[in-house]
Amino acid sequence: MANPLTKRTPSHHAVNKPRKRRRLEQPATKSQSHNKIAQGKLAHGKVVPINDLAWKPVALPDTLDDAEGFFGLEEVDDVEIMRSGRSGEEVQYRVVVPSELGGMTEVDEMEWQGFEGGELDEAVVKGDTLGDGKQERKRERKTKDSAAQSSKPDKNEIKSLSNGFSALQDLDNEEETSEGDVSAWLPLGLSGHTLAALAKLKFWHPTSIQVAAIPEILAGQDVIGKASTGSGKTLAFGLPIIESFVTSRAAITGNKNGLKYPTALILSPTRELAHQIGQHIIQLCTNLTTESPRVAILTGGLAIQKQERLLAKADIVIGTPGRLWEIMSTVPGSLKRLQKIKFLVTDEADRLLSEGHFKEVEEILDALDKAEINENETESKTSQPRQTLVFSATFQKELHRKLASRSKAANNVLDDKASLEYVLQKLNFRNEPKFIDVNPVRQMATNLREGLMECGAMEKDLYLYALLLQYPKSRTLVFTNSIASTRRLTSLLQNLGLKPFVLHSEMPQKARLRSVERFADPATTSSILIATDVAARGLDIPSVDLIIHYHVPRAADTYIHRSGRTARGELSGTSILLCSPEETTPVQRLISKIHASSDQKSETPPLCTLTLDRSLLHRLKPRVTLSTSIVSATSSKAKISSEESWLRKAADDLGVDYDSSDFAELESSAKGRGRGKGRKKATRNEATTTSKQQITAWRAELADLLAKRVNVGVSEKYLSAGGVDVEALLQEKEERSSGNRGGAEFLGRVDIIRGWE
Ligand SMILES: Nc1ncnc2c1ncn2[C@@H]1O[C@H](COP(=O)(O)OP(=O)(O)OP(=O)(O)O)[C@@H](O)[C@H]1O
């Protein structure tokens, strides 16, 4: 007896009540899968790669109308899908051999309560990013014919479509079917394919920006869309692009030579965001019930040759301006292909269009606008004009205006009218763009809690450490204004026993992507990322709990975007600014301007003034002081050693002997006339005089301090009041009695922060 691919709902369902099962009609090829089983390739209980499963075509019904569009799909029986990781990202496929072949019986299966920590889930189609072949294979499994499915379904059709899709995946659970209603999307005019993909992602309702923008884009309108961070802007432009691909595949197929042109070009200001947009679109396309578009992501830092190959076949191109222009301007034929796009999207548009970043974007736009039509491409003359879509949470002009300056108000976030004028100047729209602002009064995410903590300029390290200890089980993103600071803070916190990841633009691209991936790892709830503003825009990392602005942001839009990395969608989050006394007033002024138009005037102030428990800071200070000394001694040493190796090489080139003292003198007399001579000399002296033994001694002293508990209140004994996490204390005692040293970390939530309303 075959066990159809099953969906197990969260474990409490499966454990408490036996699940009803629905069997798919047995297709003719059942014997093939049994052969594989008999040969031991699919032995019961074996975990196998998805491509090795016994895939077989779904039998077609007698009349094609009954198929509800699901032609050419493949299905698989006798497999359990195990999901692990916090959000179930890791998927494994375990073979369940039918009973007649000696495998698990239906009764066995109903009693089996699953893998610990894992979940069974549905999976009929599979896919991956373009380029590794898997997406190609998936495309083959899907129908080549979309014509019959492109008409817009009504509500009843959608229900049956949903049901048809569910049936293929054995989504036979009543709770699931009632929840799996995507009818809220119907007024937007999307096709059944797209709706089925949304259902697979469990996106039951469109967000406000999606409601407002999608119908306009589908109607051929140019759109400028403004909506707060985390509100689903990517799909607001992504869905119409996918929809256009799905419903008019034939129309966009290229010239008579069979050449295909991309449907859309999406410009992103940062590499990470480009990859994220790509993944987001691929995720949706993977669940389409028809041929899905091929996505090419073109960013710097990765091999250009591979990206050129991807571009040659791509249906949707996502890129950062630098790499895109490099390819467009050098690779023959690429510009011509991109000139045929139907959609041009600028995401984080105010950033892309701002002075200083605009040059390459301008070159790209100019090149796209040049109509190079030759006689072989007559269809270009009749094709629809390109639609321009512009999205951001903010529109502002003077990006680098200093926040801390005493000049009036760096509230450079534009109002609607100014936004429109600004973008109109920069972009060549084909028709009058529709300006959609779904949050005209509120710039910040609804569930965001904002705080400001004043501390001495030299105390920021200490405050940062204390805050990180206060939030031990959080995903925390720390923003600085310089690469040097991200590096220094990373070392400082590593010395203190924390494990921060780092992200800045001077890192190799693969390391950048790895940092984001590890920080976002769903297997852990606690992680720290120290980043420059390269992470401020667009990054959609699930469940970031806390944003710490170690340096105050340089502009209002940066504050909005940094803070927008938390409290995304329905989630809540916290943002804390660390301000020196001179920074406090301008920052407060700035934040109140950002909130000035907010409709929440009568409620609590938008920005709470926070303080930290002084006695705790006092106890933590020796740790931070030691760590700071180690960082400055080791980084000065490293700097001197790299300078010396440069000088040694220069001496070699000149054919003279290298003598470090001669060069030090020469260097100091050359540099010595300027300001800072004394400081530089002192640093060099300090670095050279800080012996290795001294650094080792500091490290030992710090390790000693870290091994001791930090008490949090008035008593040297552990407190039973004041918000101490008693459970954590007890656990700590257990660890100690079992020989585990423990105690290196600050324990639990202790409410050392005062001031939240
Ligand atoms: N209709 C929907 N239902 C549920 N989740 C959605 C929906 N649309 C988008 N999302 C999810 O919401 C999250 C935020 O979306 P997205 O990254 O597009 O936000 P954004 O508005 O572009 O934010 P930012 O301005 O910070 O770039 C993503 O994880 C996305 O998958």
The ligand as a Gaussian input file, in Angstrom:
#p B3LYP/6-31G(d) Opt

LIG

0 1
 N        1.286000      39.485000       1.381000
 C        2.197000      39.050000       2.223000
 N        1.863000      38.246000       3.243000
 C        2.792000      37.815000       4.132000
 N        4.106000      38.147000       4.081000
 C        4.495000      38.954000       3.077000
 C        3.585000      39.447000       2.103000
 N        4.286000      40.217000       1.236000
 C        5.570000      40.201000       1.643000
 N        5.711000      39.449000       2.745000
 C        6.936000      39.206000       3.527000
 O        7.210000      40.406000       4.271000
 C        8.609000      40.580000       4.434000
 C        9.022000      42.009000       4.095000
 O        8.844000      42.224000       2.719000
 P        9.845000      43.144000       1.875000
 O       11.263000      42.749000       2.123000
 O        9.359000      43.154000       0.485000
 O        9.599000      44.543000       2.584000
 P        9.969000      46.005000       2.058000
 O        8.740000      46.829000       2.130000
 O       10.665000      45.926000       0.741000
 O       10.972000      46.482000       3.202000
 P       12.215000      47.494000       3.100000
 O       11.654000      48.865000       2.883000
 O       12.871000      47.366000       4.410000
 O       13.044000      47.034000       1.956000
 C        9.277000      39.532000       3.555000
 O        9.767000      38.494000       4.387000
 C        8.166000      39.014000       2.677000
 O        8.337000      37.652000       2.356000

